[in-house]
Amino acid sequence: MRSNVRLLLIEDDERIIQFVKRGLEAEGLLVDTATTGPEGLEMGRGSYGVIILDFLLPIFTGKDICQTLRQEGIQTPILMLTARDTLQDKVEGLRMGADDYLTKPFAFEELLARIQALLRRGTYQETPTTFQVSDLCLNKETREVTRGQRSISLTAKEFALLEYLMSHPNRPLSRTMILEQVWGQHYDPLTNVVDVYIRYLRNKVDKGFPHKLIQTVRDVGYKISD
């Protein structure tokens, strides 16, 4: 399995999330997660090798997500997960644009084999190791961050937060999305840790520069924009 391949798991069952995420990460894959339909749709517009999509999700279904992504021209391979095993359900999912279909419960080995097949079939580009927004540069391999001629020293969590922002430039990211992707699924959703760390980043990334890159998106969260 290629390294630096990033997958998106859209699933609301915490047991399945942990089972799949732990297994795939042990194989050297990078796994982002979403637990609701709207969050999954927004994240599904990003760059992923494969989207693993649960059929039944809160607010709207995996079928809705799949159909919307295809209508928007997004061709990321989609593997549909569902407890439904009727032929009609499978055909319906495939007609909405899914590339493959796996019925719950499933063996991890089969899930992995299907992901490998979709990666071979697709045109996935490996996750970049460097990001740039305006004059701010981040290198994942060397862990170096610079703005202009200034070198910026970050803690591990500050680096992870900045990397997440810079991998989605100009895109508003909710506090919930940031919390789940940077701190993990089990972090207290009522904490203000995201706001605290955004303040830390602003002091290091924006302070002293006339143009501020890290922006607050009212009633949503934050984004980084040049």
N, CA, C and O of each residue as an XYZ file, in Angstrom:
904
protein
N       0.851     -1.196      0.000
C       0.000      0.000      0.000
C       0.880      1.238      0.000
O       1.852      1.315      0.752
N       0.539      2.211     -0.849
C       1.319      3.437     -0.922
C       1.200      4.256      0.356
O       0.133      4.322      0.967
N       2.303      4.878      0.752
C       2.257      5.772      1.906
C       1.691      7.116      1.470
O       1.623      7.420      0.279
N       1.285      7.920      2.457
C       0.742      9.259      2.217
C      -0.594      9.238      1.499
O      -1.051     10.287      1.044
N      -1.239      8.083      1.379
C      -2.575      8.035      0.807
C      -3.572      8.431      1.888
O      -3.577      7.851      2.973
N      -4.410      9.407      1.597
C      -5.386      9.881      2.574
C      -6.780      9.427      2.164
O      -7.198      9.618      1.022
N      -7.494      8.824      3.113
C      -8.854      8.356      2.897
C      -9.813      9.161      3.763
O      -9.423      9.739      4.777
N     -11.075      9.188      3.344
C     -12.121      9.826      4.140
C     -13.148      8.774      4.533
O     -13.720      8.108      3.670
N     -13.381      8.624      5.816
C     -14.397      7.715      6.344
C     -15.574      8.542      6.846
O     -15.433      9.330      7.782
N     -16.732      8.359      6.223
C     -17.950      9.062      6.634
C     -18.860      8.027      7.274
O     -19.470      7.216      6.578
N     -18.953      8.053      8.590
C     -19.612      6.994      9.355
C     -20.010      7.552     10.714
O     -19.258      8.328     11.305
N     -21.197      7.166     11.227
C     -21.643      7.690     12.508
C     -21.563      6.676     13.646
O     -21.888      7.008     14.786
N     -21.140      5.454     13.359
C     -21.004      4.427     14.388
C     -19.575      4.467     14.928
O     -18.627      4.135     14.217
N     -19.430      4.870     16.176
C     -18.104      5.062     16.756
C     -17.289      3.764     16.757
O     -16.073      3.795     16.568
N     -17.951      2.634     16.967
C     -17.218      1.360     16.979
C     -16.608      1.064     15.612
O     -15.465      0.618     15.516
N     -17.373      1.315     14.566
C     -16.859      1.088     13.216
C     -15.756      2.086     12.889
O     -14.756      1.730     12.266
N     -15.938      3.335     13.310
C     -14.916      4.360     13.077
C     -13.578      3.913     13.646
O     -12.556      3.950     12.962
N     -13.596      3.487     14.915
C     -12.347      3.100     15.565
C     -11.759      1.837     14.937
O     -10.543      1.740     14.766
N     -12.612      0.869     14.592
C     -12.166     -0.383     13.975
C     -11.492     -0.112     12.628
O     -10.395     -0.604     12.363
N     -12.154      0.668     11.789
C     -11.632      0.938     10.448
C     -10.410      1.850     10.510
O      -9.399      1.578      9.862
N     -10.497      2.917     11.277
C      -9.402      3.891     11.358
C      -8.132      3.237     11.890
O      -7.048      3.436     11.342
N      -8.269      2.455     12.959
C      -7.098      1.809     13.552
C      -6.456      0.834     12.564
O      -5.233      0.794     12.433
N      -7.279      0.054     11.873
C      -6.758     -0.928     10.924
C      -6.081     -0.281      9.729
O      -5.007     -0.716      9.314
N      -6.699      0.758      9.171
C      -6.137      1.410      7.990
C      -4.859      2.173      8.328
O      -3.911      2.183      7.543
N      -4.835      2.807      9.487
C      -3.625      3.535      9.881
C      -2.473      2.567     10.140
O      -1.312      2.913      9.920
N      -2.789      1.346     10.610
C      -1.751      0.326     10.779
C      -1.168     -0.097      9.438
O      -0.046     -0.601      9.377
N      -1.929      0.106      8.360
C      -1.456     -0.208      7.009
C      -0.708      0.966      6.375
O      -0.305      0.892      5.213
N      -0.524      2.037      7.128
C       0.211      3.186      6.625
C      -0.635      4.223      5.922
O      -0.104      5.125      5.275
N      -1.957      4.104      6.042
C      -2.861      5.053      5.393
C      -3.217      6.182      6.351
O      -3.177      6.004      7.568
N      -3.562      7.337      5.807
C      -4.022      8.480      6.587
C      -5.541      8.529      6.489
O      -6.093      8.442      5.391
N      -6.216      8.666      7.610
C      -7.677      8.583      7.621
C      -8.280      9.811      8.285
O      -8.023     10.079      9.459
N      -9.089     10.563      7.525
C      -9.919     11.623      8.082
C     -11.311     11.054      8.297
O     -11.715     10.122      7.601
N     -12.045     11.602      9.250
C     -13.377     11.086      9.551
C     -14.414     12.189      9.615
O     -14.109     13.327      9.974
N     -15.649     11.839      9.262
C     -16.810     12.722      9.410
C     -17.949     11.863      9.936
O     -18.061     10.694      9.567
N     -18.796     12.427     10.793
C     -19.842     11.630     11.429
C     -21.263     12.045     11.051
O     -22.227     11.412     11.480
N     -21.399     13.099     10.255
C     -22.735     13.521      9.813
C     -22.722     13.747      8.305
O     -21.666     13.903      7.692
N     -23.908     13.760      7.727
C     -24.032     13.975      6.296
C     -23.457     15.300      5.824
O     -22.648     15.303      4.897
N     -23.837     16.429      6.419
C     -23.298     17.717      5.961
C     -21.780     17.810      6.095
O     -21.105     18.317      5.199
N     -21.253     17.328      7.197
C     -19.802     17.358      7.386
C     -19.115     16.464      6.356
O     -18.085     16.834      5.792
N     -19.692     15.286      6.117
C     -19.114     14.369      5.142
C     -19.126     14.930      3.739
O     -18.165     14.760      2.989
N     -20.211     15.598      3.378
C     -20.303     16.204      2.043
C     -19.254     17.286      1.875
O     -18.592     17.354      0.840
N     -19.095     18.141      2.893
C     -18.115     19.226      2.805
C     -16.706     18.666      2.691
O     -15.929     19.119      1.850
N     -16.365     17.690      3.523
C     -15.026     17.115      3.487
C     -14.809     16.296      2.224
O     -13.685     16.203      1.730
N     -15.875     15.701      1.697
C     -15.765     14.880      0.495
C     -15.363     15.662     -0.733
O     -14.979     15.076     -1.746
N     -15.446     16.977     -0.660
C     -15.018     17.818     -1.780
C     -13.498     18.003     -1.798
O     -12.952     18.600     -2.726
N     -12.819     17.490     -0.771
C     -11.373     17.590     -0.708
C     -10.692     16.502     -1.519
O     -11.341     15.760     -2.256
N      -9.378     16.416     -1.375
C      -8.572     15.463     -2.147
C      -8.343     14.193     -1.339
O      -7.609     14.201     -0.350
N      -8.971     13.109     -1.762
C      -8.843     11.820     -1.080
C      -8.646     10.703     -2.094
O      -9.084     10.797     -3.240
N      -7.975      9.639     -1.648
C      -7.792      8.478     -2.511
C      -9.070      7.695     -2.668
O      -9.409      7.264     -3.770
N      -9.790      7.505     -1.563
C     -11.068      6.795     -1.550
C     -11.938      7.407     -0.461
O     -11.438      7.805      0.591
N     -13.236      7.480     -0.714
C     -14.209      7.859      0.309
C     -14.953      6.591      0.723
O     -15.548      5.914     -0.116
N     -14.918      6.272      2.014
C     -15.672      5.140      2.564
C     -16.926      5.733      3.185
O     -16.844      6.481      4.159
N     -18.070      5.409      2.636
C     -19.302      6.154      2.916
C     -20.408      5.245      3.442
O     -20.819      4.300      2.769
N     -20.885      5.538      4.652
C     -22.002      4.789      5.220
C     -23.306      5.193      4.531
O     -23.517      6.364      4.218
N     -24.169      4.217      4.300
C     -25.425      4.484      3.601
C     -26.363      5.340      4.456
O     -26.977      6.281      3.952
N     -26.473      5.017      5.745
C     -27.400      5.719      6.635
C     -26.625      6.667      7.540
O     -25.790      6.231      8.332
N     -26.900      7.959      7.425
C     -26.207      8.986      8.204
C     -27.213     10.000      8.739
O     -28.302     10.143      8.182
N     -26.860     10.710      9.822
C     -27.756     11.758     10.326
C     -27.944     12.878      9.302
O     -27.014     13.240      8.581
N     -29.128     13.404      9.254
C     -29.564     14.562      8.454
C     -29.822     14.177      6.997
O     -30.945     14.340      6.521
N     -28.814     13.668      6.270
C     -29.118     13.078      4.973
C     -28.172     11.913      4.710
O     -27.132     11.785      5.356
N     -28.544     11.071      3.761
C     -27.932      9.760      3.611
C     -26.663      9.770      2.778
O     -26.329     10.749      2.111
N     -25.963      8.628      2.844
C     -24.796      8.432      2.003
C     -25.148      8.499      0.535
O     -24.350      8.962     -0.279
N     -26.323      8.046      0.194
C     -26.783      8.123     -1.192
C     -26.870      9.580     -1.648
O     -26.489      9.903     -2.773
N     -27.370     10.457     -0.778
C     -27.457     11.888     -1.101
C     -26.064     12.487     -1.301
O     -25.833     13.259     -2.232
N     -25.138     12.116     -0.409
C     -23.769     12.620     -0.513
C     -23.146     12.174     -1.823
O     -22.554     12.971     -2.551
N     -23.288     10.888     -2.110
C     -22.712     10.318     -3.327
C     -23.253     11.018     -4.570
O     -22.493     11.405     -5.459
N     -24.548     11.172     -4.621
C     -25.177     11.800     -5.781
C     -24.733     13.247     -5.935
O     -24.454     13.696     -7.046
N     -24.665     13.985     -4.821
C     -24.257     15.392     -4.876
C     -22.814     15.538     -5.346
O     -22.514     16.380     -6.193
N     -21.923     14.719     -4.796
C     -20.515     14.794     -5.205
C     -20.355     14.513     -6.698
O     -19.579     15.181     -7.381
N     -21.083     13.532     -7.193
C     -20.986     13.211     -8.619
C     -21.556     14.335     -9.482
O     -21.023     14.639    -10.549
N     -22.645     14.951     -9.012
C     -23.231     16.064     -9.753
C     -22.273     17.256     -9.805
O     -22.298     18.040    -10.753
N     -21.430     17.385     -8.779
C     -20.454     18.474     -8.736
C     -19.176     18.135     -9.504
O     -18.243     18.936     -9.560
N     -19.147     16.946    -10.091
C     -17.994     16.564    -10.897
C     -16.849     15.946    -10.129
O     -15.761     15.777    -10.679
N     -17.066     15.603     -8.869
C     -16.017     14.993     -8.046
C     -16.007     13.497     -8.305
O     -17.015     12.822     -8.099
N     -14.873     12.975     -8.755
C     -14.777     11.583     -9.188
C     -13.988     10.695     -8.232
O     -13.572      9.603     -8.618
N     -13.777     11.133     -7.012
C     -13.102     10.298     -6.027
C     -13.818      8.955     -5.897
O     -15.041      8.936     -5.756
N     -13.095      7.828     -5.941
C     -13.753      6.528     -5.770
C     -14.496      6.448     -4.441
O     -13.974      6.849     -3.400
N     -15.723      5.923     -4.487
C     -16.561      5.819     -3.288
C     -16.900      4.358     -3.020
O     -17.422      3.652     -3.883
N     -16.589      3.924     -1.797
C     -16.961      2.592     -1.326
C     -18.097      2.752     -0.329
O     -17.915      3.345      0.735
N     -19.259      2.231     -0.666
C     -20.447      2.378      0.175
C     -20.516      1.260      1.205
O     -20.363      0.086      0.867
N     -20.747      1.629      2.471
C     -20.952      0.668      3.542
C     -22.419      0.696      3.960
O     -23.007      1.768      4.098
N     -23.002     -0.470      4.161
C     -24.406     -0.488      4.568
C     -24.784     -1.815      5.210
O     -24.199     -2.860      4.924
N     -25.778     -1.740      6.084
C     -26.325     -2.954      6.676
C     -27.355     -3.587      5.745
O     -27.788     -4.716      5.976
N     -27.745     -2.876      4.704
C     -28.717     -3.388      3.746
C     -28.007     -4.254      2.706
O     -26.991     -3.852      2.139
N     -28.547     -5.428      2.466
C     -27.873     -6.333      1.528
C     -28.762     -6.795      0.379
O     -28.455     -7.784     -0.286
N     -29.872     -6.077      0.141
C     -30.729     -6.462     -0.968
C     -30.134     -5.985     -2.279
O     -29.389     -5.005     -2.313
N     -30.458     -6.669     -3.343
C     -29.962     -6.305     -4.662
C     -30.410     -4.898     -5.036
O     -29.643     -4.143     -5.635
N     -31.648     -4.538     -4.688
C     -32.177     -3.220     -5.036
C     -31.358     -2.109     -4.379
O     -31.068     -1.092     -5.009
N     -30.983     -2.307     -3.096
C     -30.186     -1.301     -2.395
C     -28.813     -1.147     -3.052
O     -28.318     -0.032     -3.215
N     -28.209     -2.264     -3.422
C     -26.891     -2.214     -4.053
C     -26.959     -1.493     -5.394
O     -26.118     -0.647     -5.701
N     -27.965     -1.837     -6.186
C     -28.114     -1.205     -7.497
C     -28.359      0.292     -7.341
O     -27.822      1.096     -8.102
N     -29.176      0.666     -6.347
C     -29.484      2.076     -6.123
C     -28.219      2.851     -5.756
O     -27.997      3.952     -6.259
N     -27.387      2.274     -4.877
C     -26.147      2.932     -4.490
C     -25.202      3.102     -5.667
O     -24.576      4.151     -5.822
N     -25.098      2.079     -6.490
C     -24.217      2.157     -7.659
C     -24.730      3.160     -8.671
O     -23.940      3.852     -9.313
N     -26.036      3.248     -8.820
C     -26.616      4.222     -9.752
C     -26.378      5.656     -9.293
O     -26.302      6.568    -10.116
N     -26.261      5.857     -7.989
C     -26.000      7.192     -7.456
C     -24.540      7.597     -7.651
O     -24.182      8.754     -7.429
N     -23.695      6.645     -8.067
C     -22.299      6.991     -8.344
C     -21.266      6.266     -7.510
O     -20.072      6.523     -7.661
N     -21.694      5.347     -6.614
C     -20.725      4.578     -5.833
C     -19.956      3.641     -6.753
O     -20.487      3.161     -7.754
N     -18.698      3.385     -6.403
C     -17.857      2.501     -7.211
C     -17.869      1.070     -6.702
O     -17.607      0.138     -7.461
N     -18.169      0.889     -5.427
C     -18.204     -0.452     -4.855
C     -19.130     -0.432     -3.647
O     -19.557      0.630     -3.193
N     -19.435     -1.618     -3.133
C     -20.473     -1.773     -2.130
C     -20.044     -2.873     -1.178
O     -19.701     -3.968     -1.624
N     -20.056     -2.608      0.141
C     -19.666     -3.606      1.127
C     -20.722     -3.646      2.222
O     -21.086     -2.619      2.795
N     -21.203     -4.844      2.499
C     -22.288     -5.023      3.467
C     -21.733     -5.264      4.865
O     -20.797     -6.044      5.045
N     -22.312     -4.594      5.845
C     -21.958     -4.813      7.247
C     -22.654     -6.081      7.760
O     -23.770     -6.379      7.335
N     -22.019     -6.825      8.658
C     -20.633     -6.695      9.126
C     -19.664     -7.200      8.059
O     -20.020     -8.045      7.238
N     -18.456     -6.683      8.075
C     -17.478     -7.059      7.064
C     -16.142     -7.364      7.734
O     -15.862     -6.893      8.837
N     -15.330     -8.155      7.054
C     -13.983     -8.446      7.529
C     -13.050     -7.329      7.090
O     -13.171     -6.816      5.977
N     -12.131     -6.954      7.949
C     -11.221     -5.869      7.607
C     -10.419     -6.199      6.354
O     -10.151     -5.315      5.541
N     -10.033     -7.463      6.191
C      -9.237     -7.865      5.026
C      -9.984     -7.587      3.731
O      -9.379     -7.181      2.739
N     -11.295     -7.801      3.735
C     -12.071     -7.526      2.527
C     -12.155     -6.026      2.280
O     -12.032     -5.577      1.140
N     -12.362     -5.248      3.336
C     -12.390     -3.789      3.193
C     -11.075     -3.297      2.605
O     -11.072     -2.486      1.679
N      -9.969     -3.780      3.133
C      -8.661     -3.354      2.657
C      -8.456     -3.722      1.194
O      -7.941     -2.922      0.413
N      -8.863     -4.943      0.822
C      -8.706     -5.386     -0.570
C      -9.509     -4.514     -1.523
O      -9.039     -4.187     -2.613
N     -10.708     -4.140     -1.120
C     -11.543     -3.298     -1.981
C     -10.971     -1.887     -2.105
O     -11.029     -1.284     -3.177
N     -10.419     -1.362     -1.013
C      -9.775     -0.050     -1.070
C      -8.574     -0.095     -2.002
O      -8.378      0.813     -2.811
N      -7.770     -1.147     -1.893
C      -6.608     -1.292     -2.771
C      -7.020     -1.334     -4.236
O      -6.372     -0.734     -5.094
N      -8.112     -2.053     -4.512
C      -8.593     -2.142     -5.894
C      -9.046     -0.778     -6.401
O      -8.778     -0.432     -7.552
N      -9.725     -0.002     -5.569
C     -10.183      1.327     -5.974
C      -9.014      2.284     -6.181
O      -9.045      3.122     -7.083
N      -7.987      2.159     -5.349
C      -6.809      3.009     -5.517
C      -6.083      2.689     -6.811
O      -5.591      3.590     -7.491
N      -6.014      1.413     -7.152
C      -5.368      1.035     -8.407
C      -6.159      1.550     -9.597
O      -5.586      1.933    -10.617
N      -7.476      1.557     -9.461
C      -8.353      1.973    -10.553
C      -8.359      3.484    -10.723
O      -8.513      3.986    -11.836
N      -8.189      4.217     -9.614
C      -8.321      5.674     -9.649
C      -7.056      6.367    -10.093
O      -6.067      5.731    -10.458
N      -7.107      7.668    -10.054
C      -5.975      8.517    -10.464
C      -5.528      9.367     -9.286
O      -5.234     10.554     -9.426
N      -5.486      8.737     -8.136
C      -5.180      9.480     -6.902
C      -3.767     10.048     -6.909
O      -2.815      9.383     -7.316
N      -3.655     11.264     -6.461
C      -2.355     11.896     -6.278
C      -2.034     11.899     -4.796
O      -2.887     12.218     -3.967
N      -0.793     11.539     -4.463
C      -0.412     11.452     -3.067
C      -0.525     12.812     -2.380
O      -0.382     13.866     -2.999
N      -0.785     12.744     -1.083
C      -0.925     13.953     -0.289
C       0.340     14.789     -0.359
O       1.427     14.261     -0.125
N       0.237     16.077     -0.672
C       1.439     16.901     -0.756
C       2.141     17.010      0.590
O       1.509     16.916      1.641
N       3.440     17.207      0.546
C       4.216     17.351      1.775
C       4.496     18.807      2.105
O       4.965     19.113      3.201
N       4.217     19.703      1.178
C       4.406     21.124      1.444
C       3.136     21.892      1.108
O       2.409     21.548      0.176
N       2.886     22.936      1.882
C       1.720     23.791      1.658
C       2.183     25.244      1.689
O       3.105     25.605      2.420
N       1.525     26.062      0.883
C       1.843     27.487      0.878
C       0.567     28.303      0.748
O      -0.262     28.040     -0.123
N       0.417     29.282      1.609
C      -0.666     30.257      1.549
C      -0.017     31.625      1.664
O       0.557     31.963      2.699
N      -0.110     32.418      0.589
C       0.577     33.701      0.529
C       2.070     33.460      0.751
O       2.675     32.666      0.031
N       2.675     34.131      1.735
C       4.104     33.946      1.999
C       4.361     32.998      3.162
O       5.473     32.937      3.686
N       3.325     32.256      3.568
C       3.446     31.279      4.646
C       3.671     29.895      4.048
O       2.887     29.448      3.211
N       4.729     29.216      4.468
C       5.068     27.898      3.932
C       5.186     26.881      5.067
O       5.736     27.185      6.126
N       4.668     25.680      4.842
C       4.746     24.587      5.815
C       5.258     23.348      5.111
O       4.741     22.971      4.058
N       6.273     22.707      5.682
C       6.839     21.482      5.140
C       6.598     20.354      6.142
O       7.145     20.370      7.244
N       5.769     19.366      5.751
C       5.415     18.272      6.653
C       6.601     17.376      6.963
O       6.707     16.856      8.073
N       7.498     17.187      5.999
C       8.617     16.272      6.194
C       9.671     16.850      7.133
O      10.169     16.155      8.018
N      10.004     18.111      6.939
C      11.043     18.734      7.779
C      10.459     19.398      9.019
O      11.198     19.780      9.927
N       9.110     19.541      9.061
C       8.400     20.199     10.161
C       8.789     21.675     10.256
O       8.729     22.270     11.332
N       9.184     22.257      9.133
C       9.569     23.662      9.109
C       8.396     24.536      8.673
O       7.638     24.183      7.770
N       8.267     25.667      9.328
C       7.251     26.659      8.965
C       7.950     28.003      8.842
O       8.693     28.410      9.735
N       7.710     28.686      7.736
C       8.294     30.013      7.540
C       7.229     30.960      6.999
O       6.304     30.552      6.295
N       7.385     32.234      7.347
C       6.580     33.274      6.716
C       7.534     34.361      6.264
O       8.181     35.029      7.071
N       7.603     34.521      4.942
C       8.612     35.414      4.399
C       9.989     34.881      4.752
O      10.314     33.735      4.441
N      10.787     35.698      5.390
C      12.132     35.296      5.819
C      12.162     34.846      7.282
O      13.226     34.529      7.813
N      11.015     34.818      7.919
C      10.960     34.489      9.342
C      10.653     33.001      9.550
O       9.702     32.474      8.973
N      11.459     32.330     10.377
C      11.201     30.950     10.756
C      10.282     30.943     11.967
O      10.477     31.708     12.912
N       9.283     30.078     11.931
C       8.275     30.034     12.988
C       8.358     28.699     13.719
O       8.276     27.639     13.098
N       8.518     28.754     15.022
C       8.589     27.550     15.848
C       7.206     27.241     16.417
O       6.585     28.086     17.061
N       6.728     26.004     16.168
C       5.397     25.604     16.623
C       5.467     24.332     17.460
O       6.337     23.486     17.253
N       4.548     24.211     18.401
C       4.397     22.943     19.111
C       3.759     21.922     18.168
O       3.289     22.282     17.089
N       3.743     20.662     18.570
C       3.176     19.607     17.723
C       1.705     19.874     17.408
O       1.267     19.673     16.275
N       0.950     20.321     18.393
C      -0.475     20.567     18.164
C      -0.697     21.821     17.330
O      -1.602     21.852     16.496
N       0.099     22.837     17.537
C       0.011     24.039     16.706
C       0.331     23.695     15.252
O      -0.329     24.183     14.335
N       1.340     22.858     15.047
C       1.715     22.439     13.695
C       0.565     21.681     13.049
O       0.234     21.936     11.891
N      -0.055     20.743     13.785
C      -1.167     19.949     13.248
C      -2.343     20.840     12.875
O      -2.984     20.626     11.846
N      -2.628     21.832     13.700
C      -3.734     22.757     13.423
C      -3.430     23.594     12.185
O      -4.292     23.766     11.323
N      -2.215     24.110     12.096
C      -1.854     24.920     10.932
C      -1.872     24.075      9.660
O      -2.323     24.537      8.611
N      -1.382     22.845      9.752
C      -1.399     21.959      8.584
C      -2.832     21.722      8.105
O      -3.100     21.744      6.904
N      -3.748     21.496      9.044
C      -5.144     21.265      8.672
C      -5.737     22.497      7.999
O      -6.440     22.370      6.996
N      -5.468     23.679      8.528
C      -5.963     24.903      7.909
C      -5.370     25.092      6.509
O      -6.085     25.420      5.563
N      -4.055     24.883      6.390
C      -3.380     25.141      5.115
C      -3.700     24.090      4.058
O      -3.559     24.352      2.864
N      -4.130     22.904      4.485
C      -4.528     21.883      3.509
C      -5.923     22.134      2.964
O      -6.370     21.445      2.046
N      -6.618     23.127      3.532
C      -7.948     23.524      3.048
C      -7.995     25.049      2.900
O      -8.818     25.695      3.549
N      -7.138     25.639      2.065
C      -7.075     27.099      1.970
C      -8.378     27.705      1.465
O      -9.050     27.143      0.599
N      -8.719     28.860      2.023
C      -9.907     29.630      1.631
C     -11.219     28.916      1.960
O     -12.289     29.342      1.525
N     -11.133     27.843      2.722
C     -12.339     27.071      3.036
C     -12.690     27.219      4.515
O     -11.858     26.911      5.369
N     -13.899     27.683      4.843
C     -14.290     27.786      6.245
C     -14.360     26.399      6.894
O     -14.975     25.477      6.357
N     -13.724     26.274      8.046
C     -13.708     25.017      8.790
C     -14.372     25.255     10.135
O     -13.990     26.163     10.873
N     -15.354     24.447     10.446
C     -16.067     24.627     11.707
C     -15.191     24.202     12.879
O     -14.237     23.443     12.706
N     -15.511     24.684     14.052
C     -14.782     24.286     15.256
C     -14.889     22.785     15.478
O     -13.934     22.146     15.918
N     -16.060     22.220     15.170
C     -16.241     20.778     15.331
C     -15.320     20.002     14.403
O     -14.693     19.031     14.825
N     -15.230     20.417     13.147
C     -14.352     19.748     12.195
C     -12.908     19.832     12.649
O     -12.180     18.840     12.605
N     -12.488     21.018     13.087
C     -11.111     21.197     13.550
C     -10.850     20.330     14.774
O      -9.812     19.675     14.873
N     -11.789     20.330     15.695
C     -11.630     19.557     16.932
C     -11.478     18.075     16.629
O     -10.609     17.411     17.194
N     -12.318     17.554     15.743
C     -12.285     16.128     15.434
C     -11.018     15.747     14.676
O     -10.440     14.691     14.933
N     -10.581     16.593     13.746
C      -9.439     16.230     12.914
C      -8.095     16.470     13.600
O      -7.121     15.777     13.310
N      -8.036     17.435     14.497
C      -6.762     17.761     15.138
C      -6.646     17.159     16.532
O      -5.567     16.729     16.940
N      -7.759     17.129     17.264
C      -7.721     16.618     18.637
C      -8.333     15.221     18.785
O      -8.036     14.523     19.755
N      -9.176     14.806     17.846
C      -9.733     13.461     17.921
C     -11.201     13.440     18.296
O     -11.744     14.415     18.814
N     -11.838     12.296     18.019
C     -13.281     12.146     18.167
C     -13.769     12.322     19.600
O     -14.886     12.794     19.809
N     -12.965     11.957     20.584
C     -13.469     11.883     21.961
C     -13.235     13.158     22.760
O     -13.454     13.182     23.971
N     -12.794     14.209     22.096
C     -12.531     15.454     22.824
C     -13.845     16.153     23.159
O     -14.798     16.087     22.382
N     -13.900     16.808     24.290
C     -15.104     17.501     24.755
C     -15.543     18.553     23.732
O     -14.803     19.505     23.486
N     -16.734     18.403     23.128
C     -17.179     19.353     22.103
C     -17.433     20.756     22.642
O     -17.543     21.702     21.862
N     -17.528     20.907     23.955
C     -17.799     22.216     24.541
C     -16.518     22.967     24.903
O     -16.581     24.109     25.360
N     -15.368     22.343     24.706
C     -14.116     22.993     25.059
C     -13.823     24.176     24.141
O     -14.305     24.228     23.009
N     -13.041     25.112     24.632
C     -12.623     26.261     23.815
C     -11.191     26.098     23.324
O     -10.537     27.078     22.968
N     -10.701     24.848     23.304
C      -9.300     24.608     22.951
C      -8.984     25.076     21.529
O      -7.869     25.523     21.260
N      -9.958     24.976     20.614
C      -9.711     25.430     19.242
C      -9.440     26.930     19.227
O      -8.483     27.381     18.598
N     -10.264     27.693     19.905
C     -10.086     29.147     19.948
C      -8.759     29.522     20.612
O      -8.087     30.462     20.188
N      -8.391     28.779     21.654
C      -7.132     29.045     22.350
C      -5.951     28.837     21.408
O      -5.044     29.667     21.349
N      -5.965     27.725     20.671
C      -4.839     27.424     19.783
C      -4.822     28.307     18.534
O      -3.755     28.588     17.987
N      -5.986     28.738     18.088
C      -6.016     29.715     16.995
C      -5.333     31.001     17.452
O      -4.600     31.626     16.686
N      -5.574     31.390     18.691
C      -4.919     32.587     19.226
C      -3.403     32.394     19.285
O      -2.640     33.303     18.958
N      -2.974     31.193     19.709
C      -1.536     30.903     19.714
C      -0.950     31.049     18.310
O       0.095     31.673     18.122
N      -1.643     30.462     17.325
C      -1.155     30.517     15.945
C      -1.102     31.947     15.422
O      -0.136     32.336     14.765
N      -2.123     32.719     15.707
C      -2.150     34.101     15.236
C      -0.963     34.887     15.794
O      -0.368     35.709     15.097
N      -0.628     34.626     17.048
C       0.509     35.328     17.652
C       1.820     34.970     16.959
O       2.744     35.783     16.919
N       1.904     33.770     16.419
C       3.149     33.322     15.788
C       3.148     33.550     14.276
O       4.193     33.842     13.694
N       1.985     33.420     13.637
C       1.908     33.472     12.176
C       1.574     34.870     11.663
O       2.132     35.309     10.658
N       0.672     35.570     12.343
C       0.172     36.848     11.829
C       0.743     38.082     12.528
O       0.797     39.161     11.939
N       1.166     37.925     13.774
C       1.636     39.082     14.540
C       2.851     39.721     13.876
O       3.832     39.042     13.575
N       2.779     41.016     13.653
C       3.872     41.738     13.023
C       3.755     41.849     11.515
O       4.554     42.533     10.875
N       2.754     41.175     10.938
C       2.528     41.246      9.485
C       1.265     42.062      9.216
O       0.253     41.857      9.886
N       1.303     42.974      8.260
C       0.111     43.791      7.988
C      -1.059     42.973      7.453
O      -2.219     43.302      7.705
N      -0.752     41.899      6.710
C      -1.818     41.066      6.144
C      -2.026     39.833      7.020
O      -1.112     39.025      7.187
N      -3.219     39.691      7.573
C      -3.538     38.580      8.462
C      -4.111     37.415      7.651
O      -5.071     37.582      6.899
N      -3.517     36.248      7.814
C      -3.924     35.075      7.029
C      -5.025     34.268      7.711
O      -5.917     33.758      7.032
N      -4.983     34.140      9.020
C      -5.959     33.331      9.759
C      -7.167     34.203     10.068
O      -7.056     35.204     10.776
N      -8.300     33.824      9.544
C      -9.500     34.649      9.624
C     -10.623     33.932     10.363
O     -10.769     32.714     10.258
N     -11.401     34.683     11.097
C     -12.590     34.147     11.759
C     -13.765     34.190     10.792
O     -14.011     35.207     10.143
N     -14.489     33.079     10.701
C     -15.699     33.016      9.886
C     -16.878     33.006     10.852
O     -17.101     32.028     11.566
N     -17.608     34.072     10.864
C     -18.667     34.261     11.856
C     -19.674     33.111     11.833
O     -20.147     32.702     10.772
N     -19.991     32.601     13.019
C     -20.967     31.518     13.223
C     -20.520     30.183     12.623
O     -21.304     29.235     12.573
N     -19.274     30.103     12.171
C     -18.787     28.848     11.596
C     -17.522     28.393     12.317
O     -17.536     27.392     13.033
N     -16.444     29.124     12.129
C     -15.165     28.736     12.691
C     -14.045     29.591     12.153
O     -14.024     30.801     12.377
N     -13.100     28.974     11.439
C     -11.939     29.693     10.964
C     -11.540     29.225      9.566
O     -11.940     28.154      9.109
N     -10.743     30.058      8.905
C     -10.143     29.667      7.638
C      -8.814     30.387      7.497
O      -8.563     31.391      8.164
N      -7.966     29.865      6.622
C      -6.731     30.548      6.284
C      -6.821     30.949      4.817
O      -7.172     30.133      3.965
N      -6.508     32.186      4.532
C      -6.729     32.717      3.193
C      -5.673     33.747      2.862
O      -5.285     34.556      3.705
N      -5.198     33.706      1.584
C      -4.176     34.687      1.187
C      -4.817     35.983      0.710
O      -4.111     36.920      0.337
